[in-house]
Amino acid sequence: MLTFLARAPRPLLSGSAGSPGMQPMAAARRGLGSSSSSSSKKLVECFYDVLSPYSWLGFEVLCRYRPIWNMELRFRPVFLGGIMHATGNKAPALVPKKGEYMMKDLPRVAKFYEVPLHLVKDFLGTVIEKGSLKAMRFVTAVDMAEPQFLEPVSRELWMRIWSRDEDITQPESILAAAERAGLPSDQARKLLEMSSSPEVKNRLKATTEEALEYGAFGLPCFVTHVNEEPHLLFGTDRLELLGNLLGEKWLGPVPTSSKL
């Protein structure tokens, strides 16, 4: 499959309108991203689903810190529905008090993290009923075949659902996001067809199971590898702790150098 060149994506800041690869956990535990040398980068895996608004916040902040922290950032698309089902967890919206809190919390954290996230009008219909399986299969296909587009395609899907309250389940919606991400239309259609293949379905399932093996019960989850040991952190509010594990300094959600 042809590989197309793309400009290196920039982290998104509020008011502006995108890392590849998957390695088995066993390989990661053998020392990927860790070394006795202070100059070697530590592996940080970001497990996410574009259905998760909090995943978008963590995704963007890590993109901003990528040139600042000494880390190898690896994006790992998974299926949130599979994680919730496997762990017996419930979406916050299905727990009345959690749902009420989240409706107030999301606008606050969107402003704090400077990400143009807005509440969808039909939260239950969009998040619970429609879900993200087709979108995440497409993202997985991109990761497998055109990984340089993984970041911008993921971002554009988040922009559709969580910034403009647009659909991400229909083929034309997915293709529209891919086009905005700079993926050539003919290649995007091939990847959309590829997304229904057993290879893509199995990859998404395997990555989701890997997140579960680390201990995931929701998203976003971040796994940092320090001294050949994986450390699972849940939630965007744990990014400061992630920096501490890496031996790096937290400079807030929008570090100055990311604005340059």
C-alpha positions in Angstrom: 0.0 0.0 0.0 1.3 3.4 -1.0 2.6 5.7 1.7 1.9 9.4 1.4 4.0 12.2 2.9 2.4 14.4 5.4 3.5 17.5 7.3 4.3 16.9 10.9 1.1 17.6 12.8 1.1 20.3 15.5 -0.6 20.0 18.9 -4.1 21.6 18.9 -4.8 24.7 21.0 -8.3 26.1 21.6 -9.2 28.3 18.7 -7.1 26.4 16.1 -8.2 23.8 13.8 -2.4 15.0 14.9 2.3 8.4 16.6 2.3 5.4 15.2 3.0 1.8 15.6 2.1 -1.0 18.0 4.5 -3.2 19.8 3.6 -6.2 21.9 3.5 -5.6 25.7 6.1 -8.3 26.2 8.5 -6.3 24.1 7.7 -3.1 26.0 8.4 -4.9 29.3 11.8 -6.0 28.0 12.8 -2.4 28.1 11.3 -0.3 25.3 11.7 3.3 26.2 13.9 2.7 29.3 17.6 2.7 29.8 20.2 3.6 32.4 21.2 6.5 30.2 19.5 9.7 31.1 19.4 10.7 27.4 17.3 7.7 26.3 13.6 8.3 25.9 11.1 6.5 28.1 8.1 5.0 26.4 4.7 6.5 27.1 1.7 4.7 25.7 -1.6 6.6 25.3 -4.6 4.4 25.1 -7.6 6.2 23.7 -11.0 6.1 21.9 -12.3 9.2 20.1 -15.6 8.6 21.9 -13.9 9.7 25.1 -13.8 13.5 25.6 -11.3 13.2 28.4 -9.0 11.2 26.1 -8.9 14.1 23.7 -7.7 16.4 26.5 -4.9 14.0 27.4 -4.0 13.4 23.8 -3.5 17.1 23.1 -1.5 17.8 26.3 0.9 14.9 25.5 1.3 16.2 22.0 2.4 19.6 23.5 4.8 17.9 25.8 6.3 15.6 23.2 9.1 18.0 22.2 9.7 19.0 25.9 9.7 15.8 27.9 12.2 13.0 27.2 9.7 10.5 26.1 8.7 8.3 23.2 5.0 8.9 22.8 3.0 6.1 21.2 -0.7 6.4 20.5 -2.7 3.2 21.0 -6.3 3.3 19.7 -8.6 0.9 21.5 -12.4 0.3 21.8 -13.8 1.9 24.9 -17.0 -0.2 24.7 -14.9 -3.4 25.0 -13.1 -2.1 28.1 -16.3 -1.1 29.8 -17.9 -4.4 29.1 -14.9 -6.5 30.1 -14.5 -4.7 33.5 -18.2 -4.3 34.3 -17.8 -0.5 34.3 -20.5 2.0 33.5 -20.3 5.2 31.5 -20.5 8.2 33.8 -23.7 9.4 32.0 -25.5 6.2 33.2 -24.8 7.1 36.8 -27.1 10.1 37.5 -24.8 12.1 39.8 -21.7 11.3 37.8 -23.6 12.4 34.6 -24.6 15.7 36.3 -21.0 16.3 37.4 -19.5 15.5 34.0 -21.9 18.0 32.2 -20.4 20.7 34.4 -16.8 19.4 34.4 -16.3 19.1 30.7 -16.7 22.8 29.9 -14.4 23.7 32.8 -11.6 21.3 31.8 -11.9 22.2 28.1 -11.2 25.8 29.1 -8.4 24.8 31.4 -6.7 22.5 28.8 -7.4 24.9 26.0 -9.1 22.4 23.8 -12.2 23.4 21.8 -14.4 20.7 23.3 -18.2 21.3 23.6 -21.0 19.2 24.9 -23.1 17.2 22.4 -26.8 17.9 22.4 -27.8 14.2 22.6 -25.2 12.7 24.9 -26.9 9.3 25.4 -27.7 8.9 21.7 -24.2 9.9 20.6 -22.1 8.2 23.2 -24.1 5.2 24.4 -26.3 4.3 21.4 -24.1 5.1 18.4 -20.7 4.4 19.9 -17.4 4.5 18.1 -16.7 0.9 16.9 -16.6 1.8 13.1 -14.5 5.0 13.8 -12.0 3.1 15.9 -11.7 0.3 13.3 -10.9 3.0 10.8 -8.4 4.7 13.1 -6.8 1.2 13.6 -6.6 0.7 9.9 -4.8 4.1 9.6 -2.4 3.1 12.4 -1.6 -0.2 10.5 -1.2 1.2 7.0 -0.6 4.9 7.1 0.6 5.6 10.7 1.8 9.1 9.9 -1.9 10.1 9.7 -2.9 8.5 13.0 -2.6 11.7 15.0 -4.4 14.1 12.6 -7.2 11.5 11.8 -7.8 10.9 15.5 -7.9 14.7 16.1 -10.4 15.3 13.3 -12.7 12.6 14.6 -12.6 14.3 18.0 -13.3 17.6 16.3 -16.3 16.2 14.6 -18.0 14.7 17.7 -16.8 16.9 20.5 -16.3 20.3 18.9 -19.0 20.4 16.1 -21.4 17.7 17.4 -21.2 15.8 14.1 -21.6 12.1 13.3 -18.6 9.8 13.3 -20.4 6.5 12.6 -21.3 6.8 8.9 -18.8 6.1 6.1 -19.2 9.7 4.7 -18.5 11.1 8.1 -15.3 9.1 8.6 -14.1 10.0 5.1 -14.8 13.7 5.8 -12.6 13.5 8.9 -9.9 11.8 6.9 -10.0 14.4 4.2 -9.6 17.2 6.8 -6.7 15.3 8.2 -5.0 15.4 4.8 -5.4 11.8 3.9 -5.8 11.4 0.1 -9.4 10.4 -0.7 -8.6 7.3 -2.7 -6.4 6.0 0.2 -9.0 6.9 2.7 -11.6 4.8 0.9 -9.1 1.9 0.8 -8.6 2.2 4.5 -12.4 2.4 5.1 -12.8 -0.9 3.2 -9.8 -2.3 5.1 -11.4 -1.4 8.4 -14.0 -4.2 8.1 -11.3 -6.8 7.5 -10.4 -9.5 10.1 -6.9 -8.2 10.4 -8.1 -4.7 11.5 -10.8 -6.1 13.8 -8.2 -8.4 15.4 -5.7 -5.6 15.9 -8.2 -3.4 17.6 -9.3 -6.3 19.8 -5.7 -7.2 20.7 -4.8 -3.6 21.6 -7.9 -3.3 23.7 -7.0 -6.6 25.5 -3.5 -5.2 26.0 -4.9 -2.2 27.8 -7.0 -4.5 29.9 -3.9 -6.5 30.8 -2.2 -3.4 32.0 -5.3 -2.8 34.3 -7.4 -0.4 32.3 -11.0 0.1 33.3 -11.8 3.3 31.4 -10.1 5.9 29.3 -7.8 7.7 28.9 -5.1 5.4 30.2 -1.4 6.2 30.0 1.3 3.6 30.5 4.8 4.8 31.2 7.7 2.4 31.2 10.3 3.2 33.8 13.1 0.9 34.8 11.5 -1.8 32.7 8.3 -1.6 34.7 5.0 -0.4 33.3 3.0 2.1 35.3 -0.7 2.6 34.5 -2.2 6.0 35.1 -5.9 6.7 34.5 -7.3 10.1 33.6 -6.1 13.3 32.2 -5.6 14.7 35.7 -2.7 12.2 36.2 -0.5 13.9 33.6 1.5 15.8 36.2 2.1 12.5 38.0 3.2 11.0 34.7 5.8 13.7 34.3 7.0 13.0 37.8 7.5 9.3 36.9 9.5 10.4 33.9 11.6 12.7 36.0 10.2 15.6 34.1 8.7 19.0 35.2 5.0 19.7 34.8 4.6 23.1 33.2 0.8 23.3 33.1 -1.6 22.2 30.4 -0.1 24.5 27.8 3.7 24.7 28.3 5.2 27.8 26.8 7.4 26.2 24.2 4.4 24.4 22.7 3.0 27.8 21.6 6.1 28.6 19.5 
